């Protein structure tokens, strides 16, 4: 009785772990260079970002068009 319950529970959890590992990598376009993500405040002592602190995302667009990202 308990043996079947353990097997069913194991199979259900194993199924969740297998599907949880899907990682899709998307490559950046060739016209975008120098991608940076950093804190807005410069901390010279240690590279620590506090929880809830805003980050700044910047990159170089080599096409020089007026695009909205």
N, C-alpha and C positions, 0 to 999 in steps of 0.2 A: 504494500500500500504506500508506504513512505518512499519506497524506491522509485515508483512512477512519478511521484510528486517532485522528487529531487531532479529526475531526468528532465521533466517538462520545464521546471524552473531554470535549469542549466541551459537548455536549448533556447529559451526565451531571452536570457541575458546574453548568451553568445551571439545571438542574432543582432542585438543592439550594439554590441562592440564591433561587429564586422561592418555595419553600415555607418558607424560613427567615425570611421577613419577615412572617409572620402574627402580628398583635398584637391580642389581644382585650382591650378595655377594659371593666372592670366598674365601674359607678357605685355609690357607697356609698348605703346607705339614707337616707331623709330624716330619720330620727330620730337619726342619728349625726353629730355636729359636731366640729370642732376636732381633726382627726387629727394626731398628733405622733409622730415617730420621731426619737429623739436618743440620744446616748451617756449612760451612767449617770454617768460622771465628767464634771464640768463643767470644760472647758478654756477659760480666759479669754483665752489667748494666740492660739490659732488653732483653727478648727473641723476638727480632725484626729481621725480615729478609727483606732486601730491595728488591724491584722489580728488577728482572733480576739477582739476586745473585744465585750462584750455591749451590745446596744442595748435601749432601753426604748420600747415602743409604748403610747401612751395616746390615749384619745378620750373625748368626752362623749356619754353615752347619754341622750337626752331622754325616753325612755319610763319610766325609773326602775323597771323590773322587775328581779327577781333573775334575771339570765340568766348562763349560763356560755358564755364565748367561747373 
